[in-house]
Amino acid sequence: MSGTKKIERLLVANRGVAAVRIMHTCRDRKIPTTAVYSTPDRLGRHVFMADKSVHIGEAPPVESYLNMEKILQSAFETGSNAIHPGWGFLAENGAFARMVMDAGLIWVGPPPDVIDGMGDKAQARKLAIKAGVPVIPGTEDVTSAADALKWMDDSGVDFPIMIKAVAGGGGRGLVRVDRPEEMEQAVNQASSEAEKAFGNGDLILEKFIENARHIEIQVLADQVGNTVHLYERECTIQRRNQKVIEEAPSPSLTEELRQEICAQAVNLTKAMGYHSVGTVEFILDSATNKYYFLEVNTRLQVEHGITELITGYDLVSLMIDAAEGKTLGISQEDIKPNRWAMEVRLNAEDPETLGPSFGRISRLRTPEGPNVRVASGIYQGASVPPYYDSLLMLIMSAGHNREDALNVMDRALGRSLRVEGVKTLKPLLISIIRHPAFRAGDFSTSFIDENIKELIKAFREPTAEDELLKIAQYLAEVSALGPRSWI
């Protein structure tokens, strides 16, 4: 058993929403924090929130948030004996995790070898097969269009198929192919994207599951092998392979299927030799109710907050416990979800094109009220730089059941939220949660693409002119009827 080691000061190797979220838990646990920041983030919310902060470079991530040596140096300069990577940037970089541990610091995350292994989709697929977890029909032997077409012919697999980067993530190096004549261009595109994004152009080929649902299981393990799951999240609502809305529990699963898929996730977690918080992702074929292993995310997920809402556990705190070598003090029987929760990702993007939007936030009103939780990386007057992920805040709602959670989310987005100065996905998010098919739980990963015209048509974003009209109407009423009795 690994001995326990106390975290005295935690450096958060991230920015924005991710960094702020981790710092909240550190405040609860009375752990001092260190922020790192690039030049355009010098007035970032995470910088103000941390106990210490260190400038680590200019805007390009390779000069700042991906600069491993500079981040380690910052930890030593500030007396930080632990590093939490958040999500994105270096969160799933086994080399960085290894550097942290070799330097004698505490790495808040899974073992480096596991990160490397699960970051390789071909290796992850082989481990899943060995562990007896169902996988999508596919092959790891793809170097050309001819290889892909030959495998399809030999295996009897029909179009459509998906070409995936072995080291992929975030939708990069991922291309759908519907016809033989598209294969060569698709293979070249996927390989080129993967090489640029991950420095590895290797590919795998899988049968594309149509009308699929995206289900992920939250797992937790300590350093001596005690492992539990914290049930599932539904992450089906996506566009361009990026998650837009998540919820827990999933409206797609029967109780029997839920127990089976969660047990498979635990089995795979144990087979990996995993410890810390992680997520095992599956694709569910809604036509057959069969599920298939997709990948393992060896980090804190963006959508972890809805699992916290339905179970009551702080996942960041549990990550810290695991990193300190503490034995898991939770049994599977202790975990009893008792609410429904939803999360929307409010990105600084054009809601019609999903193109990035950046500038200064001239006005901000954050959702509030019962059963609303907001994880924000911004404030009124803050700048949204064009160099990084466009996530502004995560807005979560909870309720006794799915309808309650949807109604709370409608209030949070439609009545409470106001962001001016940059475009956001707010109109698209409102259109989705009000769409009859979504409310009925009738959707797949292609929901947004299939309904985009209808969703855009339903956009109704209040403007400054709307506010002026309200004021004018009020003044007119006072003028005509006289002051109200309560004035």
ABEGO torsion letter per residue (X at the ends): XBBBBBBABBBBBBBEAAAAAAAAAAAAAGBBBBBBBBAAAAABAAAAABABBBBAEBABAAABAABAAAAAAAAAAAGBABBBAEBEEAAABAAAAAAAAAAGBBBBEBBAAAAAAAABAAAAAAAAAAAGBBBBBBBABBABAAAAAAAAAAAGBBOBBBBBBAABEGGBGBBBBABAAAAAAAAAAAAAAAAAAAGBABBBBBBBBBGBBBBBBBBBBBAAGBBBBAEBBBAABBBGGBBABBBOBBAABBAAAAAAAAAAAAAAAAAAGBBEBBBBBBBBBAAAGBBBBABBBBBBBAAAAAAAAAAGBBAAAAAAAAAAGBBBABBAAABBBABBBBBBBBBBBBAAAGBBBBEBBABBBBBBEBGBBBBBABBBGBBBBAABBABABBBBBBBABAAAAAAAAAAAAAAABBBBGBBBAAAAAAAAAABAAAAAGBBBAAAAAAAAAAAAAABBBBBAAAAAAAAAAAAAAAAAAEBBAAX
